[in-house]
């Protein structure tokens, strides 16, 4: 039995035939009859009038300080170099320009434009991926090093099932799925990929009209890249979520 929920700061993209859309249409019809000056509906992907695009903003959620610890700058730079040289060209799942800029801010002390906890989570997944290929790490230590970074990334991931996703969250989930794919965690890879896909669909990234409404070519390109990443990670030997 459907229930009309309180209006949330986002509009889902679940199709006109879904129960959620049907209940929303009823609610909108009622709201038009009884207009409240305190309620507004956003046309943006993130559903917030102050966030007209895909980019997530900084979060005020507290996170343990020790989880923000990064390896020494030289080691971190080397791992990032491995990622950009050998991993990213095959799996371009992130916004490279933005992530490079945010990485530099970590070391200069400038405040990041993105959610700090999500950034640190993303960097740790990248370090985990790079550890598997880094020739400056002894082969017998690569798995343990990668696992340490990935464990820290899992601790940093602030994922709430009841919140709306973001571009940063989806990119991070895709990176996590990529890492899990390289381990013996096929089931976890499938689950994490599914989370990324459903969050992308909830933002409407699978719909051309959604991408067309984004305010800049850069965000349109990022939206396509994220959705293509979801499709890519959905095609690896497990039951597909997407029928294309």
Biotite code that builds the C-alpha atoms (Angstrom):
import biotite.structure as struc

atoms = struc.array([
    struc.Atom([0.000, 0.000, 0.000], chain_id="A", res_id=1, res_name="UNK", atom_name="CA", element="C"),
    struc.Atom([1.447, 3.345, -1.044], chain_id="A", res_id=2, res_name="UNK", atom_name="CA", element="C"),
    struc.Atom([1.940, 6.218, 1.332], chain_id="A", res_id=3, res_name="UNK", atom_name="CA", element="C"),
    struc.Atom([2.386, 9.864, 0.482], chain_id="A", res_id=4, res_name="UNK", atom_name="CA", element="C"),
    struc.Atom([5.637, 10.956, 2.099], chain_id="A", res_id=5, res_name="UNK", atom_name="CA", element="C"),
    struc.Atom([6.742, 14.409, 3.104], chain_id="A", res_id=6, res_name="UNK", atom_name="CA", element="C"),
    struc.Atom([8.328, 16.262, 0.221], chain_id="A", res_id=7, res_name="UNK", atom_name="CA", element="C"),
    struc.Atom([12.038, 15.586, 0.083], chain_id="A", res_id=8, res_name="UNK", atom_name="CA", element="C"),
    struc.Atom([14.689, 17.809, -1.435], chain_id="A", res_id=9, res_name="UNK", atom_name="CA", element="C"),
    struc.Atom([14.949, 15.718, -4.579], chain_id="A", res_id=10, res_name="UNK", atom_name="CA", element="C"),
    struc.Atom([12.768, 14.318, -7.305], chain_id="A", res_id=11, res_name="UNK", atom_name="CA", element="C"),
    struc.Atom([13.458, 10.749, -8.269], chain_id="A", res_id=12, res_name="UNK", atom_name="CA", element="C"),
    struc.Atom([13.691, 9.423, -11.807], chain_id="A", res_id=13, res_name="UNK", atom_name="CA", element="C"),
    struc.Atom([11.790, 6.186, -11.461], chain_id="A", res_id=14, res_name="UNK", atom_name="CA", element="C"),
    struc.Atom([9.547, 6.357, -14.536], chain_id="A", res_id=15, res_name="UNK", atom_name="CA", element="C"),
    struc.Atom([5.965, 7.545, -14.920], chain_id="A", res_id=16, res_name="UNK", atom_name="CA", element="C"),
    struc.Atom([4.520, 4.076, -14.308], chain_id="A", res_id=17, res_name="UNK", atom_name="CA", element="C"),
    struc.Atom([6.178, 3.502, -10.931], chain_id="A", res_id=18, res_name="UNK", atom_name="CA", element="C"),
    struc.Atom([4.183, 3.569, -7.712], chain_id="A", res_id=19, res_name="UNK", atom_name="CA", element="C"),
    struc.Atom([6.434, 6.318, -6.376], chain_id="A", res_id=20, res_name="UNK", atom_name="CA", element="C"),
    struc.Atom([5.722, 8.514, -9.410], chain_id="A", res_id=21, res_name="UNK", atom_name="CA", element="C"),
    struc.Atom([1.982, 7.851, -9.155], chain_id="A", res_id=22, res_name="UNK", atom_name="CA", element="C"),
    struc.Atom([1.893, 8.868, -5.500], chain_id="A", res_id=23, res_name="UNK", atom_name="CA", element="C"),
    struc.Atom([4.012, 11.919, -6.291], chain_id="A", res_id=24, res_name="UNK", atom_name="CA", element="C"),
    struc.Atom([1.567, 12.979, -9.031], chain_id="A", res_id=25, res_name="UNK", atom_name="CA", element="C"),
    struc.Atom([-1.296, 12.760, -6.544], chain_id="A", res_id=26, res_name="UNK", atom_name="CA", element="C"),
    struc.Atom([0.654, 14.804, -4.033], chain_id="A", res_id=27, res_name="UNK", atom_name="CA", element="C"),
    struc.Atom([1.526, 17.444, -6.637], chain_id="A", res_id=28, res_name="UNK", atom_name="CA", element="C"),
    struc.Atom([-2.138, 17.707, -7.623], chain_id="A", res_id=29, res_name="UNK", atom_name="CA", element="C"),
    struc.Atom([-3.106, 18.266, -4.001], chain_id="A", res_id=30, res_name="UNK", atom_name="CA", element="C"),
    struc.Atom([-0.320, 20.796, -3.514], chain_id="A", res_id=31, res_name="UNK", atom_name="CA", element="C"),
    struc.Atom([-1.510, 22.783, -6.518], chain_id="A", res_id=32, res_name="UNK", atom_name="CA", element="C"),
    struc.Atom([-4.932, 23.026, -4.928], chain_id="A", res_id=33, res_name="UNK", atom_name="CA", element="C"),
    struc.Atom([-3.515, 23.985, -1.540], chain_id="A", res_id=34, res_name="UNK", atom_name="CA", element="C"),
    struc.Atom([-0.409, 26.038, -2.269], chain_id="A", res_id=35, res_name="UNK", atom_name="CA", element="C"),
    struc.Atom([2.028, 26.634, 0.562], chain_id="A", res_id=36, res_name="UNK", atom_name="CA", element="C"),
    struc.Atom([4.487, 29.557, 0.289], chain_id="A", res_id=37, res_name="UNK", atom_name="CA", element="C"),
    struc.Atom([7.024, 27.578, 2.328], chain_id="A", res_id=38, res_name="UNK", atom_name="CA", element="C"),
    struc.Atom([7.308, 24.673, -0.108], chain_id="A", res_id=39, res_name="UNK", atom_name="CA", element="C"),
    struc.Atom([9.352, 24.768, -3.234], chain_id="A", res_id=40, res_name="UNK", atom_name="CA", element="C"),
    struc.Atom([10.294, 22.106, -5.715], chain_id="A", res_id=41, res_name="UNK", atom_name="CA", element="C"),
    struc.Atom([13.714, 22.113, -7.290], chain_id="A", res_id=42, res_name="UNK", atom_name="CA", element="C"),
    struc.Atom([14.425, 21.224, -10.907], chain_id="A", res_id=43, res_name="UNK", atom_name="CA", element="C"),
    struc.Atom([18.035, 20.301, -10.250], chain_id="A", res_id=44, res_name="UNK", atom_name="CA", element="C"),
    struc.Atom([19.514, 16.833, -10.189], chain_id="A", res_id=45, res_name="UNK", atom_name="CA", element="C"),
    struc.Atom([20.371, 17.061, -6.528], chain_id="A", res_id=46, res_name="UNK", atom_name="CA", element="C"),
    struc.Atom([17.020, 18.636, -5.775], chain_id="A", res_id=47, res_name="UNK", atom_name="CA", element="C"),
    struc.Atom([18.467, 21.579, -3.838], chain_id="A", res_id=48, res_name="UNK", atom_name="CA", element="C"),
    struc.Atom([18.180, 25.090, -5.175], chain_id="A", res_id=49, res_name="UNK", atom_name="CA", element="C"),
    struc.Atom([21.695, 25.880, -3.938], chain_id="A", res_id=50, res_name="UNK", atom_name="CA", element="C"),
    struc.Atom([23.202, 22.854, -5.695], chain_id="A", res_id=51, res_name="UNK", atom_name="CA", element="C"),
    struc.Atom([22.329, 23.200, -9.407], chain_id="A", res_id=52, res_name="UNK", atom_name="CA", element="C"),
    struc.Atom([24.691, 20.518, -10.625], chain_id="A", res_id=53, res_name="UNK", atom_name="CA", element="C"),
    struc.Atom([26.331, 17.215, -9.895], chain_id="A", res_id=54, res_name="UNK", atom_name="CA", element="C"),
    struc.Atom([29.099, 18.370, -7.616], chain_id="A", res_id=55, res_name="UNK", atom_name="CA", element="C"),
    struc.Atom([28.729, 17.597, -3.932], chain_id="A", res_id=56, res_name="UNK", atom_name="CA", element="C"),
    struc.Atom([29.519, 20.224, -1.336], chain_id="A", res_id=57, res_name="UNK", atom_name="CA", element="C"),
    struc.Atom([31.379, 19.976, 1.930], chain_id="A", res_id=58, res_name="UNK", atom_name="CA", element="C"),
    struc.Atom([29.764, 18.026, 4.716], chain_id="A", res_id=59, res_name="UNK", atom_name="CA", element="C"),
    struc.Atom([29.640, 18.960, 8.366], chain_id="A", res_id=60, res_name="UNK", atom_name="CA", element="C"),
    struc.Atom([29.425, 15.343, 9.537], chain_id="A", res_id=61, res_name="UNK", atom_name="CA", element="C"),
    struc.Atom([32.175, 14.557, 12.049], chain_id="A", res_id=62, res_name="UNK", atom_name="CA", element="C"),
    struc.Atom([34.708, 11.927, 11.087], chain_id="A", res_id=63, res_name="UNK", atom_name="CA", element="C"),
    struc.Atom([37.494, 10.402, 13.135], chain_id="A", res_id=64, res_name="UNK", atom_name="CA", element="C"),
    struc.Atom([40.710, 12.362, 12.604], chain_id="A", res_id=65, res_name="UNK", atom_name="CA", element="C"),
    struc.Atom([42.893, 9.279, 12.272], chain_id="A", res_id=66, res_name="UNK", atom_name="CA", element="C"),
    struc.Atom([40.945, 8.202, 9.186], chain_id="A", res_id=67, res_name="UNK", atom_name="CA", element="C"),
    struc.Atom([42.167, 11.351, 7.421], chain_id="A", res_id=68, res_name="UNK", atom_name="CA", element="C"),
    struc.Atom([45.797, 10.290, 7.752], chain_id="A", res_id=69, res_name="UNK", atom_name="CA", element="C"),
    struc.Atom([47.484, 9.882, 4.364], chain_id="A", res_id=70, res_name="UNK", atom_name="CA", element="C"),
    struc.Atom([50.835, 8.276, 3.534], chain_id="A", res_id=71, res_name="UNK", atom_name="CA", element="C"),
    struc.Atom([53.876, 10.564, 3.221], chain_id="A", res_id=72, res_name="UNK", atom_name="CA", element="C"),
    struc.Atom([53.634, 13.002, 0.316], chain_id="A", res_id=73, res_name="UNK", atom_name="CA", element="C"),
    struc.Atom([56.248, 11.183, -1.743], chain_id="A", res_id=74, res_name="UNK", atom_name="CA", element="C"),
    struc.Atom([54.460, 7.842, -1.361], chain_id="A", res_id=75, res_name="UNK", atom_name="CA", element="C"),
    struc.Atom([51.057, 9.395, -2.008], chain_id="A", res_id=76, res_name="UNK", atom_name="CA", element="C"),
    struc.Atom([52.326, 11.141, -5.148], chain_id="A", res_id=77, res_name="UNK", atom_name="CA", element="C"),
    struc.Atom([53.842, 7.892, -6.407], chain_id="A", res_id=78, res_name="UNK", atom_name="CA", element="C"),
    struc.Atom([50.605, 5.981, -5.828], chain_id="A", res_id=79, res_name="UNK", atom_name="CA", element="C"),
    struc.Atom([48.568, 8.685, -7.542], chain_id="A", res_id=80, res_name="UNK", atom_name="CA", element="C"),
    struc.Atom([51.008, 8.553, -10.435], chain_id="A", res_id=81, res_name="UNK", atom_name="CA", element="C"),
    struc.Atom([50.481, 4.807, -10.780], chain_id="A", res_id=82, res_name="UNK", atom_name="CA", element="C"),
    struc.Atom([46.728, 5.314, -10.769], chain_id="A", res_id=83, res_name="UNK", atom_name="CA", element="C"),
    struc.Atom([46.717, 8.064, -13.410], chain_id="A", res_id=84, res_name="UNK", atom_name="CA", element="C"),
    struc.Atom([49.194, 6.205, -15.618], chain_id="A", res_id=85, res_name="UNK", atom_name="CA", element="C"),
    struc.Atom([47.925, 2.626, -15.484], chain_id="A", res_id=86, res_name="UNK", atom_name="CA", element="C"),
    struc.Atom([44.445, 2.450, -13.951], chain_id="A", res_id=87, res_name="UNK", atom_name="CA", element="C"),
    struc.Atom([42.584, 5.571, -15.019], chain_id="A", res_id=88, res_name="UNK", atom_name="CA", element="C"),
    struc.Atom([43.192, 5.155, -18.787], chain_id="A", res_id=89, res_name="UNK", atom_name="CA", element="C"),
    struc.Atom([41.415, 1.774, -18.680], chain_id="A", res_id=90, res_name="UNK", atom_name="CA", element="C"),
    struc.Atom([38.734, 2.758, -16.168], chain_id="A", res_id=91, res_name="UNK", atom_name="CA", element="C"),
    struc.Atom([38.122, 6.536, -16.432], chain_id="A", res_id=92, res_name="UNK", atom_name="CA", element="C"),
    struc.Atom([35.519, 6.450, -13.671], chain_id="A", res_id=93, res_name="UNK", atom_name="CA", element="C"),
    struc.Atom([36.280, 9.791, -11.987], chain_id="A", res_id=94, res_name="UNK", atom_name="CA", element="C"),
    struc.Atom([36.503, 13.468, -12.830], chain_id="A", res_id=95, res_name="UNK", atom_name="CA", element="C"),
    struc.Atom([40.261, 13.608, -13.289], chain_id="A", res_id=96, res_name="UNK", atom_name="CA", element="C"),
    struc.Atom([40.663, 17.394, -13.430], chain_id="A", res_id=97, res_name="UNK", atom_name="CA", element="C"),
    struc.Atom([38.607, 18.030, -10.309], chain_id="A", res_id=98, res_name="UNK", atom_name="CA", element="C"),
    struc.Atom([40.172, 15.183, -8.350], chain_id="A", res_id=99, res_name="UNK", atom_name="CA", element="C"),
    struc.Atom([43.717, 16.340, -9.157], chain_id="A", res_id=100, res_name="UNK", atom_name="CA", element="C"),
    struc.Atom([42.855, 19.836, -7.966], chain_id="A", res_id=101, res_name="UNK", atom_name="CA", element="C"),
    struc.Atom([41.339, 18.524, -4.738], chain_id="A", res_id=102, res_name="UNK", atom_name="CA", element="C"),
    struc.Atom([44.386, 16.332, -4.158], chain_id="A", res_id=103, res_name="UNK", atom_name="CA", element="C"),
    struc.Atom([46.689, 19.353, -4.297], chain_id="A", res_id=104, res_name="UNK", atom_name="CA", element="C"),
    struc.Atom([44.496, 21.185, -1.787], chain_id="A", res_id=105, res_name="UNK", atom_name="CA", element="C"),
    struc.Atom([44.985, 18.354, 0.693], chain_id="A", res_id=106, res_name="UNK", atom_name="CA", element="C"),
    struc.Atom([48.680, 19.200, 0.888], chain_id="A", res_id=107, res_name="UNK", atom_name="CA", element="C"),
    struc.Atom([48.386, 22.997, 0.732], chain_id="A", res_id=108, res_name="UNK", atom_name="CA", element="C"),
    struc.Atom([45.785, 23.190, 3.474], chain_id="A", res_id=109, res_name="UNK", atom_name="CA", element="C"),
    struc.Atom([43.154, 24.863, 1.304], chain_id="A", res_id=110, res_name="UNK", atom_name="CA", element="C"),
    struc.Atom([39.568, 23.866, 2.106], chain_id="A", res_id=111, res_name="UNK", atom_name="CA", element="C"),
    struc.Atom([38.209, 21.368, -0.430], chain_id="A", res_id=112, res_name="UNK", atom_name="CA", element="C"),
    struc.Atom([35.211, 22.187, -2.569], chain_id="A", res_id=113, res_name="UNK", atom_name="CA", element="C"),
    struc.Atom([33.879, 18.658, -2.190], chain_id="A", res_id=114, res_name="UNK", atom_name="CA", element="C"),
    struc.Atom([32.832, 16.631, 0.837], chain_id="A", res_id=115, res_name="UNK", atom_name="CA", element="C"),
    struc.Atom([36.086, 16.012, 2.706], chain_id="A", res_id=116, res_name="UNK", atom_name="CA", element="C"),
    struc.Atom([35.204, 12.577, 4.031], chain_id="A", res_id=117, res_name="UNK", atom_name="CA", element="C"),
    struc.Atom([34.170, 11.400, 0.561], chain_id="A", res_id=118, res_name="UNK", atom_name="CA", element="C"),
    struc.Atom([37.389, 12.793, -0.893], chain_id="A", res_id=119, res_name="UNK", atom_name="CA", element="C"),
    struc.Atom([39.521, 10.928, 1.624], chain_id="A", res_id=120, res_name="UNK", atom_name="CA", element="C"),
    struc.Atom([37.534, 7.781, 0.979], chain_id="A", res_id=121, res_name="UNK", atom_name="CA", element="C"),
    struc.Atom([38.116, 8.155, -2.761], chain_id="A", res_id=122, res_name="UNK", atom_name="CA", element="C"),
    struc.Atom([41.844, 8.796, -2.346], chain_id="A", res_id=123, res_name="UNK", atom_name="CA", element="C"),
    struc.Atom([42.215, 5.693, -0.181], chain_id="A", res_id=124, res_name="UNK", atom_name="CA", element="C"),
    struc.Atom([40.470, 3.521, -2.772], chain_id="A", res_id=125, res_name="UNK", atom_name="CA", element="C"),
    struc.Atom([42.786, 4.973, -5.413], chain_id="A", res_id=126, res_name="UNK", atom_name="CA", element="C"),
    struc.Atom([45.793, 4.158, -3.234], chain_id="A", res_id=127, res_name="UNK", atom_name="CA", element="C"),
    struc.Atom([44.467, 0.608, -2.819], chain_id="A", res_id=128, res_name="UNK", atom_name="CA", element="C"),
    struc.Atom([44.160, 0.186, -6.584], chain_id="A", res_id=129, res_name="UNK", atom_name="CA", element="C"),
    struc.Atom([47.632, 1.638, -7.148], chain_id="A", res_id=130, res_name="UNK", atom_name="CA", element="C"),
    struc.Atom([49.248, -0.625, -4.537], chain_id="A", res_id=131, res_name="UNK", atom_name="CA", element="C"),
    struc.Atom([48.390, -3.622, -6.682], chain_id="A", res_id=132, res_name="UNK", atom_name="CA", element="C"),
    struc.Atom([50.532, -2.280, -9.534], chain_id="A", res_id=133, res_name="UNK", atom_name="CA", element="C"),
    struc.Atom([53.211, -0.226, -7.786], chain_id="A", res_id=134, res_name="UNK", atom_name="CA", element="C"),
    struc.Atom([56.679, -1.567, -8.601], chain_id="A", res_id=135, res_name="UNK", atom_name="CA", element="C"),
    struc.Atom([58.177, 0.282, -5.618], chain_id="A", res_id=136, res_name="UNK", atom_name="CA", element="C"),
    struc.Atom([56.185, -1.959, -3.250], chain_id="A", res_id=137, res_name="UNK", atom_name="CA", element="C"),
    struc.Atom([57.563, -5.510, -2.846], chain_id="A", res_id=138, res_name="UNK", atom_name="CA", element="C"),
    struc.Atom([55.195, -8.011, -4.498], chain_id="A", res_id=139, res_name="UNK", atom_name="CA", element="C"),
    struc.Atom([54.639, -9.873, -1.239], chain_id="A", res_id=140, res_name="UNK", atom_name="CA", element="C"),
    struc.Atom([53.474, -6.634, 0.452], chain_id="A", res_id=141, res_name="UNK", atom_name="CA", element="C"),
    struc.Atom([51.141, -5.297, -2.228], chain_id="A", res_id=142, res_name="UNK", atom_name="CA", element="C"),
    struc.Atom([48.031, -7.186, -1.171], chain_id="A", res_id=143, res_name="UNK", atom_name="CA", element="C"),
    struc.Atom([48.355, -6.206, 2.491], chain_id="A", res_id=144, res_name="UNK", atom_name="CA", element="C"),
    struc.Atom([49.051, -2.570, 1.602], chain_id="A", res_id=145, res_name="UNK", atom_name="CA", element="C"),
    struc.Atom([46.062, -2.424, -0.729], chain_id="A", res_id=146, res_name="UNK", atom_name="CA", element="C"),
    struc.Atom([43.824, -4.036, 1.863], chain_id="A", res_id=147, res_name="UNK", atom_name="CA", element="C"),
    struc.Atom([44.902, -1.504, 4.507], chain_id="A", res_id=148, res_name="UNK", atom_name="CA", element="C"),
    struc.Atom([43.961, 1.426, 2.296], chain_id="A", res_id=149, res_name="UNK", atom_name="CA", element="C"),
    struc.Atom([40.676, -0.181, 1.287], chain_id="A", res_id=150, res_name="UNK", atom_name="CA", element="C"),
    struc.Atom([39.745, -0.888, 4.905], chain_id="A", res_id=151, res_name="UNK", atom_name="CA", element="C"),
    struc.Atom([40.314, 2.773, 5.713], chain_id="A", res_id=152, res_name="UNK", atom_name="CA", element="C"),
    struc.Atom([38.179, 3.754, 2.725], chain_id="A", res_id=153, res_name="UNK", atom_name="CA", element="C"),
    struc.Atom([35.326, 1.587, 3.997], chain_id="A", res_id=154, res_name="UNK", atom_name="CA", element="C"),
    struc.Atom([35.521, 3.330, 7.369], chain_id="A", res_id=155, res_name="UNK", atom_name="CA", element="C"),
    struc.Atom([35.381, 6.722, 5.665], chain_id="A", res_id=156, res_name="UNK", atom_name="CA", element="C"),
    struc.Atom([32.438, 5.929, 3.411], chain_id="A", res_id=157, res_name="UNK", atom_name="CA", element="C"),
    struc.Atom([29.445, 7.813, 4.754], chain_id="A", res_id=158, res_name="UNK", atom_name="CA", element="C"),
    struc.Atom([26.631, 6.065, 2.931], chain_id="A", res_id=159, res_name="UNK", atom_name="CA", element="C"),
    struc.Atom([23.109, 6.479, 4.212], chain_id="A", res_id=160, res_name="UNK", atom_name="CA", element="C"),
    struc.Atom([20.534, 4.307, 2.482], chain_id="A", res_id=161, res_name="UNK", atom_name="CA", element="C"),
    struc.Atom([17.880, 6.962, 3.082], chain_id="A", res_id=162, res_name="UNK", atom_name="CA", element="C"),
    struc.Atom([19.800, 9.912, 1.637], chain_id="A", res_id=163, res_name="UNK", atom_name="CA", element="C"),
    struc.Atom([20.013, 11.002, -1.965], chain_id="A", res_id=164, res_name="UNK", atom_name="CA", element="C"),
    struc.Atom([23.274, 10.049, -3.643], chain_id="A", res_id=165, res_name="UNK", atom_name="CA", element="C"),
    struc.Atom([25.767, 12.333, -5.338], chain_id="A", res_id=166, res_name="UNK", atom_name="CA", element="C"),
    struc.Atom([28.207, 12.219, -8.208], chain_id="A", res_id=167, res_name="UNK", atom_name="CA", element="C"),
    struc.Atom([31.082, 11.894, -5.740], chain_id="A", res_id=168, res_name="UNK", atom_name="CA", element="C"),
    struc.Atom([29.437, 8.949, -3.990], chain_id="A", res_id=169, res_name="UNK", atom_name="CA", element="C"),
    struc.Atom([28.768, 7.118, -7.255], chain_id="A", res_id=170, res_name="UNK", atom_name="CA", element="C"),
    struc.Atom([32.339, 7.621, -8.468], chain_id="A", res_id=171, res_name="UNK", atom_name="CA", element="C"),
    struc.Atom([33.663, 6.319, -5.158], chain_id="A", res_id=172, res_name="UNK", atom_name="CA", element="C"),
    struc.Atom([31.383, 3.272, -5.284], chain_id="A", res_id=173, res_name="UNK", atom_name="CA", element="C"),
    struc.Atom([32.544, 2.508, -8.825], chain_id="A", res_id=174, res_name="UNK", atom_name="CA", element="C"),
    struc.Atom([36.171, 2.676, -7.697], chain_id="A", res_id=175, res_name="UNK", atom_name="CA", element="C"),
    struc.Atom([35.363, 0.351, -4.801], chain_id="A", res_id=176, res_name="UNK", atom_name="CA", element="C"),
    struc.Atom([33.698, -2.081, -7.181], chain_id="A", res_id=177, res_name="UNK", atom_name="CA", element="C"),
    struc.Atom([36.763, -1.945, -9.412], chain_id="A", res_id=178, res_name="UNK", atom_name="CA", element="C"),
    struc.Atom([39.007, -2.809, -6.471], chain_id="A", res_id=179, res_name="UNK", atom_name="CA", element="C"),
    struc.Atom([36.737, -5.624, -5.273], chain_id="A", res_id=180, res_name="UNK", atom_name="CA", element="C"),
    struc.Atom([36.702, -7.004, -8.799], chain_id="A", res_id=181, res_name="UNK", atom_name="CA", element="C"),
    struc.Atom([40.468, -7.484, -8.551], chain_id="A", res_id=182, res_name="UNK", atom_name="CA", element="C"),
    struc.Atom([40.139, -9.506, -5.333], chain_id="A", res_id=183, res_name="UNK", atom_name="CA", element="C"),
    struc.Atom([38.197, -12.639, -4.457], chain_id="A", res_id=184, res_name="UNK", atom_name="CA", element="C"),
    struc.Atom([35.174, -10.547, -3.456], chain_id="A", res_id=185, res_name="UNK", atom_name="CA", element="C"),
    struc.Atom([32.946, -11.012, -6.499], chain_id="A", res_id=186, res_name="UNK", atom_name="CA", element="C"),
    struc.Atom([29.760, -10.862, -4.447], chain_id="A", res_id=187, res_name="UNK", atom_name="CA", element="C"),
    struc.Atom([30.729, -7.579, -2.779], chain_id="A", res_id=188, res_name="UNK", atom_name="CA", element="C"),
    struc.Atom([31.724, -6.172, -6.174], chain_id="A", res_id=189, res_name="UNK", atom_name="CA", element="C"),
    struc.Atom([28.279, -6.989, -7.541], chain_id="A", res_id=190, res_name="UNK", atom_name="CA", element="C"),
    struc.Atom([26.516, -5.409, -4.556], chain_id="A", res_id=191, res_name="UNK", atom_name="CA", element="C"),
    struc.Atom([28.597, -2.211, -4.652], chain_id="A", res_id=192, res_name="UNK", atom_name="CA", element="C"),
    struc.Atom([28.085, -1.910, -8.413], chain_id="A", res_id=193, res_name="UNK", atom_name="CA", element="C"),
    struc.Atom([24.355, -2.218, -7.830], chain_id="A", res_id=194, res_name="UNK", atom_name="CA", element="C"),
    struc.Atom([24.465, 0.596, -5.274], chain_id="A", res_id=195, res_name="UNK", atom_name="CA", element="C"),
    struc.Atom([26.286, 2.814, -7.768], chain_id="A", res_id=196, res_name="UNK", atom_name="CA", element="C"),
    struc.Atom([23.772, 2.049, -10.518], chain_id="A", res_id=197, res_name="UNK", atom_name="CA", element="C"),
    struc.Atom([20.704, 2.686, -8.373], chain_id="A", res_id=198, res_name="UNK", atom_name="CA", element="C"),
    struc.Atom([22.149, 5.961, -7.072], chain_id="A", res_id=199, res_name="UNK", atom_name="CA", element="C"),
    struc.Atom([22.929, 7.049, -10.638], chain_id="A", res_id=200, res_name="UNK", atom_name="CA", element="C"),
    struc.Atom([19.411, 6.184, -11.746], chain_id="A", res_id=201, res_name="UNK", atom_name="CA", element="C"),
    struc.Atom([17.934, 8.069, -8.791], chain_id="A", res_id=202, res_name="UNK", atom_name="CA", element="C"),
    struc.Atom([19.772, 11.163, -10.063], chain_id="A", res_id=203, res_name="UNK", atom_name="CA", element="C"),
    struc.Atom([18.481, 10.515, -13.578], chain_id="A", res_id=204, res_name="UNK", atom_name="CA", element="C"),
    struc.Atom([21.930, 10.032, -15.094], chain_id="A", res_id=205, res_name="UNK", atom_name="CA", element="C"),
    struc.Atom([20.533, 7.341, -17.409], chain_id="A", res_id=206, res_name="UNK", atom_name="CA", element="C"),
    struc.Atom([18.205, 9.885, -19.047], chain_id="A", res_id=207, res_name="UNK", atom_name="CA", element="C"),
    struc.Atom([19.406, 12.167, -21.890], chain_id="A", res_id=208, res_name="UNK", atom_name="CA", element="C"),
    struc.Atom([17.023, 14.920, -20.791], chain_id="A", res_id=209, res_name="UNK", atom_name="CA", element="C"),
    struc.Atom([18.624, 14.996, -17.355], chain_id="A", res_id=210, res_name="UNK", atom_name="CA", element="C"),
    struc.Atom([22.091, 15.478, -18.801], chain_id="A", res_id=211, res_name="UNK", atom_name="CA", element="C"),
    struc.Atom([20.797, 18.159, -21.172], chain_id="A", res_id=212, res_name="UNK", atom_name="CA", element="C"),
    struc.Atom([19.570, 20.210, -18.194], chain_id="A", res_id=213, res_name="UNK", atom_name="CA", element="C"),
    struc.Atom([22.967, 20.329, -16.501], chain_id="A", res_id=214, res_name="UNK", atom_name="CA", element="C"),
    struc.Atom([24.402, 23.855, -16.435], chain_id="A", res_id=215, res_name="UNK", atom_name="CA", element="C"),
    struc.Atom([27.787, 23.251, -18.077], chain_id="A", res_id=216, res_name="UNK", atom_name="CA", element="C"),
    struc.Atom([29.402, 20.998, -20.695], chain_id="A", res_id=217, res_name="UNK", atom_name="CA", element="C"),
    struc.Atom([31.832, 19.784, -18.024], chain_id="A", res_id=218, res_name="UNK", atom_name="CA", element="C"),
    struc.Atom([29.021, 18.500, -15.825], chain_id="A", res_id=219, res_name="UNK", atom_name="CA", element="C"),
    struc.Atom([27.273, 16.958, -18.813], chain_id="A", res_id=220, res_name="UNK", atom_name="CA", element="C"),
    struc.Atom([30.472, 15.107, -19.688], chain_id="A", res_id=221, res_name="UNK", atom_name="CA", element="C"),
    struc.Atom([30.883, 13.989, -16.072], chain_id="A", res_id=222, res_name="UNK", atom_name="CA", element="C"),
    struc.Atom([27.313, 12.689, -15.959], chain_id="A", res_id=223, res_name="UNK", atom_name="CA", element="C"),
    struc.Atom([27.872, 10.639, -19.113], chain_id="A", res_id=224, res_name="UNK", atom_name="CA", element="C"),
    struc.Atom([31.179, 9.334, -17.774], chain_id="A", res_id=225, res_name="UNK", atom_name="CA", element="C"),
    struc.Atom([29.555, 8.230, -14.520], chain_id="A", res_id=226, res_name="UNK", atom_name="CA", element="C"),
    struc.Atom([26.708, 6.441, -16.287], chain_id="A", res_id=227, res_name="UNK", atom_name="CA", element="C"),
    struc.Atom([29.078, 4.768, -18.758], chain_id="A", res_id=228, res_name="UNK", atom_name="CA", element="C"),
    struc.Atom([31.120, 3.618, -15.751], chain_id="A", res_id=229, res_name="UNK", atom_name="CA", element="C"),
    struc.Atom([27.999, 2.069, -14.246], chain_id="A", res_id=230, res_name="UNK", atom_name="CA", element="C"),
    struc.Atom([27.285, 0.227, -17.489], chain_id="A", res_id=231, res_name="UNK", atom_name="CA", element="C"),
    struc.Atom([30.911, -0.905, -17.743], chain_id="A", res_id=232, res_name="UNK", atom_name="CA", element="C"),
    struc.Atom([31.016, -2.310, -14.211], chain_id="A", res_id=233, res_name="UNK", atom_name="CA", element="C"),
    struc.Atom([27.670, -4.041, -14.778], chain_id="A", res_id=234, res_name="UNK", atom_name="CA", element="C"),
    struc.Atom([29.132, -6.187, -17.579], chain_id="A", res_id=235, res_name="UNK", atom_name="CA", element="C"),
    struc.Atom([31.475, -8.503, -15.741], chain_id="A", res_id=236, res_name="UNK", atom_name="CA", element="C"),
    struc.Atom([30.187, -12.038, -15.529], chain_id="A", res_id=237, res_name="UNK", atom_name="CA", element="C"),
    struc.Atom([27.358, -11.562, -13.006], chain_id="A", res_id=238, res_name="UNK", atom_name="CA", element="C"),
    struc.Atom([23.606, -11.097, -13.517], chain_id="A", res_id=239, res_name="UNK", atom_name="CA", element="C"),
    struc.Atom([23.114, -7.704, -15.140], chain_id="A", res_id=240, res_name="UNK", atom_name="CA", element="C"),
    struc.Atom([20.987, -4.989, -13.583], chain_id="A", res_id=241, res_name="UNK", atom_name="CA", element="C"),
    struc.Atom([20.769, -3.015, -16.815], chain_id="A", res_id=242, res_name="UNK", atom_name="CA", element="C"),
    struc.Atom([19.064, -4.135, -20.011], chain_id="A", res_id=243, res_name="UNK", atom_name="CA", element="C"),
    struc.Atom([20.528, -2.087, -22.844], chain_id="A", res_id=244, res_name="UNK", atom_name="CA", element="C"),
])
